């Protein structure tokens, strides 16, 4: 049993709860902007031997999260859509201005980091700022961390993970993936029962079952995606910021991966 991992959860989870439940949306925007910058630093550091990414641009885009709710909510998605082609133009200008000292691979690593880390993370404070967002936001964490926790319990603690899933992440098993899916669904249904009966919000159990199942599967794809990057750059973790978990990006990689999908699905209910 990884006691560092457990201790970090015991200390860190109350901090996350206080942040998302009791702080206003502007403070949350700033907090996620800082988290995103830390994740970008870890991501770029992983590629330090392979690429020369345009870091300043990525960090600049990450700071925009801190002001996301100054923008009227109905325009946020449109502005994100406009930002992407502007970023691409700036990146190609770097190739031209530097006479290809910054090359296509460098801007691809930069653009991927902006899309994967910055744009995806933006949807977490966006969801938190929605109507009933302080309640809906937890479905992201229940799907992601619930999947991760139950997969770990089934695969490692109970040693039931006999069939390996993929060489991309050799420690993951088919049994763990299924256990993570079932566990996340159970947690979300329990949470929905509490919300419906004590906060008096009518959320469909069928909708939540389907949404959580899809988000859990996407969360596991996100884990494999993060693992594929780490295997490519030959590192075990993105950092050592969080004891027992690695870096910030190691801890929230699946959370940010499912955030835009959660936004799309949660707006439907």
Order of alpha helices (4+ residues) and beta strands (2+ residues): alpha-alpha-alpha-alpha-alpha-alpha-alpha-alpha-alpha-alpha-alpha
